[in-house]
Amino acid sequence: MPRRGWVLPASVLVGAMLGGGYGALKAPEYAATSYVIVVPGEKSDPAAALGFAQAYGRVATDIAVTGDAQVWAGVSAATLRSSVQAATSPDAPMISITARATKPGRAVSMADGVARALVVNSSHVAGNTGVKVVQFSRATRPVEPVSPSAPLSALVGGCAGGLLGGLVLLVRPQRAARAEARHSRQTPSAAVPAPAAAQHQPAPEAV
């Protein structure tokens, strides 16, 4: 095997070990999703519901923090902001609220808590907005984690390690070539003596 042939398999092995260790030591993470829908009032334009759904989706975690979602979910405001994501649809006035936590019950509580905060907040301002948020579907308790398992983490780590090892193999020959070229420019070359000029012989005198 060439001198540099160990770099690639060693990189794959190290990456797989690190990825597998991370997957084994990291606590599994569960995700739960709750759905709410924005409905227009009696005298409101139905098309306005879609616009308000987009707006509520952008500020869902802020509304949850200022409301009672922290109490209902039993977590801090920082946890809500970092663990809850809201997504909207461009075609329907629906908002999905997904919470991730290390315990299934905690993920359900956070998702439903944020959804409930949106419902309560919309009812307070329905007179101004002309729409309100209603619960469409409560979160279900997850049975399997969504975080990658140890074998999958090892596979991802091995692929990443192989990629880095391949980049190292590609970069090193270029550096070696540049160093050799720099060394050749700095090393003075031996001077080659120029050929001596032929001495001019006088022509013989005519007799």
N, C-alpha and C positions, 0 to 999 in steps of 0.2 A: 504494500500500500504506500502511496506517495507520502512524503513527509507531512503535507498539510491535509491528508485524507481523514485524519481523526477529528478535524474541526466540525464537520457537518454532523456525524453521528453523536458526538459529544454534546453539541448544541441541542439536538433533538432530545437526548436523554435528560439533560438538565432542565429543559423546558417542560418535559412531561412530568418530571418529579416535582417541580415547583407548582405546575398547574394542578396536579393530583393532590398535593398537600393543601393547596388553597381550597379546593373543593371539599376535601375531607374535614378541614378545620372550621370552615365558614358555616355558620348556622343556616339551615335551609330557610328559604323565604317563600311566603305564600301571597297570593294575589286574589282579591275579591273585587267585584265590579257591581256598582249600583247604577241604575238608569233613571233619569228624570226627563220629563218632556215639558216644553213650554207651549202653553195654549193661549190663544187670544181671547179677550173678553167679548162681550156681546156686541159692542160698538167699535171694536178694533179691527184693523186690517189683518186678515190672516197671514199676509206676507210678512208682517212685522214680527211674528213669532220667531221666524228663522233668524232675523237679525238679533233679537234679544237672546236667543239661544247661543249665538256666537259670543255675545257680550258676557253672558253669565258664565260660559265656559272659560273665558279668559280670567275672570276674577273669582272663580269658584273657591280656591283655597283662601283668598283674602276674606271673602264673606264668611267662610267657615271659621276662620280665626277670630273675626270680630263677633261672631254669633256664639252659640252654645255647643258647637261641634266638639270642642275640646272636652267639655264635660260629658257629652254623650259617648265619645270615643274613649275617654280616659287616657288621653295622651296630651303632650304639650303642643304649643303652637308651632315650634320648630319641627316637631315630628310630622305634623300635618303638612307643612309646606314641603318637606323633603320626601315624604312617602306617599303623597296623594297626587294623582294627575287626572285632569279632566280633558276629555276629547269631545269634539262636536262633529256633526255631519253636515256637509255642504248641501244636502238634499232634504233633510228632515230636521225639525226643531228639537232634536234629542241630544242629551248630554250624558256621556258615560263617565262615571267617576270610579277610578281604579285605585285601590290602596294596597300597599305591599307591607308585610310585617313578618316577623319570625314566628308568629302564632296565628293559626287560621282564624280564631275568634277575634283577635285584635284587628286583623285586616277587614273582617266583616263590619266591625264596630266603626272603624274609621270611614269606610266607604258609605255606610248608611248615615253616619253622623254628618258628613259633608252634604249628602243629598238632602237630609232633613233641614240643614241650615239654609240651603238654597230655597227650599219650599217655604220656610218661615219668612225669609227675607223678601221673597217675591210677593207674599201676601201683604206685607207691610207697605209696599210701594206699588201695588197693583192699580191704585187709583191714578197714579202718574204715568205708569208705563202702559197700562191697558192690557197687560199679559200677566200670567202667573205660572209658576212652576209647580208641577204635580208629580208625585211619585209614579213611575212607570213600572219598575221592577226592583225589588230589594236584592241585596247581594246574597249570594249563596255561599255556604261554607266550603272553602276549597279542601280537597282531599289529597292533593299532591302538590309538592312545592314547584315553583316556577324557576327557581335558581338552578344552575347547571349542577349535575351530579359529579362525583369525584372522577369517574372514567371520562366523562365528557370534558371536564376541566383539564385532565391529563392530555387528552387528544388535542385540545386547543393550545395548551402550553407547548406540546411537542411540535405542532405546526409553526407556532411563533418562533420557537427555538431554531427549527430548521431554516426558517426564512432569514433569521439574523445570522446564522452560520453561513448560509449561502452568500449573504451580502459581504460578510467578512472575507470570504474566499475571492469575491469579485474585486474588493477594494485593495487587498494586499498586493496582487501583482502590479496594479497601477502605481501604488506607492513605491514598490521596488524598482519599477521601470523609471519613475521620476528620479529616485535617488541615484540610480546608476547613471542617468543622463547628467545629473548635477555633478556627480563625481568626475565624469569624463570631461566636463567643461572646466572644472577646477584643476585637473591634472595637466601640467604643461607637457606638450608633446616634444619628443626629441627632434632637434633641428637636423634636417637632411642637408648635407653640404651640396652646394651647387656645383655642377661640373666645371672643371677648370677650363678657361678659354684657351683654345689652341694658339701657341705662339707663332707669330708671323715669320716665316722663313724668307730671307732675301732671295730674290730670283738670281740665278747664275748669270754672270756677265757674258755677253756674246764675244766670241773670239774673232 
